[in-house]
Amino acid sequence: MKLEHRINSLFGDTSGIDEFDLRILAALQNDRRASLTQISDEVGLSRFAVKDRIQKLFENGVILGPMVVVNPLLVGFQRTVFFEFKTNPHEPWLAKLLEKTSECDLLDGITGEYSLFARLRLKDDEHFSQILKKIDTAMGGSYFKKYRVVNAIKIFKESDVSFGKMAQRIPELDGTDRAILNILLKEANQAKSPFPASTVEISRLLNDAGVKISQPAVFNRLSRLQRSRVILRQSIRVDHSKLGKHTKFLVRVKTNPKVYDVVAEDSLAPMPEISDVYRTGEEYGLLAILRVKGVSEFNSFLVRLYDSSDVIDTYTTLVLEERKNSPTFLAFE
């Protein structure tokens, strides 16, 4: 995708941020490990100016930190499950419980019959049973005692990355691979700098933790994790509200069951407003998460969506509050 098109598709009303900032953000979201020299050549500024702008974007809260997008299936999380909870404002403990649950990497307050929407990463059926028991116990103390579970059958797009064809064979990850991934996954949650840890820094952190490994070996392992699509993209987390994308929706899409994959891959995943697309076991078998500037832009999105004759119906949920959004879930603790 050309940089100008990526800028226009990613960002909306960006008062206080100029076009050079937008070019830098687009380059970093595409590949956060791009060198200052590469970004400098791409945006037309000196290396020092690029570095200074990245630091200021971080200090102003536009860049929240580095981010790595991994394929949950390939790191041992065989189930992605969504929970919707019916609760009320007098039960803040339920949201706080989910915020502290490491398996929960996304939690939103939403409109409609249910008021909380959560995404959880689970290793297997036994792990699911353990979490379900924990949730059942918690919901026993709630007023409504009502929730629903939606299983993700397939992931088409997540954190703005299209998954494409899954790897034919799940790669074997040893303890060192997992330790490297943990360092990368924790960066976004403990970001002290907009710049990602270098392979030298990763090597030092691992050696300090008792994992003896050289910088070239770290580089080689990272390259292998990317080639095998365990790591899908190294990017940055941004504050979407500071980039004009103030409104978030959950959109369920109903199509002819024969063409769910086609609609997801060819119609939904390429749409720049959509960050995540899942196939679920519901009547409305596609679930998309998207961000727009407001209702008018969302209406334009729906018009384009219905350009596909395969889309039968949709229903939409407005996100009122983002309570947790850590797509870089801490996978191995």
Buried (B, 14 or more C-beta within 10 A) or exposed (E): EEBEEBBEBBBBEBEEBEEBBBBBBBBBBBBBBBEBEBBBEBBEBEBEBBBEBBBEBBEEEBBBBBBBBBBBBBBBBBBBBBBBBBBEEEBEEBBEBBEEBEBBBBBBBBEEEBBBBBBBBBBEEEBBEEBBEEBEEBBEEBEBEEBEEBBBEBBBBBBBBBBEEEEEEBBEBEEBBBBBBBBBBBBBBEBEEBBBBEBEBBBBBBEEEEEEBEBEBBBEBBEEBBEBBBBBBBBBBBEBBBBBBBBBBBBBBBBEEEBBBEBBBEBBBEBBBBBBBBBBEBEBBBBBBBBBBEEEBBEEBBEEBEEBEBBEEBEBBBBEEEBBBBBBBBBBE
